Amino acid sequence: TLLSGATLNQAVAGIQAAARAARTREALLESACRLFGEKGYRQTSLEEIAEDCRLTIRPIYYHFGNKKALFAAVSDIMEERASKVMREAPAQ
């Protein structure tokens, strides 16, 4: 069946919101990876990460819940990156 104009607009708005949320989450993770790497866990505040992304702190809590969960997500990313490097490294 064909979608009505209103339903189609709602679907498009939902897709756009999901894309924005994904970009925000990715930006937070990239910033957190860099700042945790440069300054360490204790010396990096959620406020600094949010400011680095030009956001308020609210999206961090929305996507991750707290600093510990954000750090766990960063750790997973770093583990994936390290594993990829090891897989792609030539055997010696």
ABEGO torsion letter per residue (X at the ends): XBBBAAAAAAAAAAAAAAAAAAAAAAAAAAAAAAAAAAAEAAABBAAAAAAAAGBBAAAAAAAAGBAAAAAAAAAAAAAAAAAAAAAABBBX
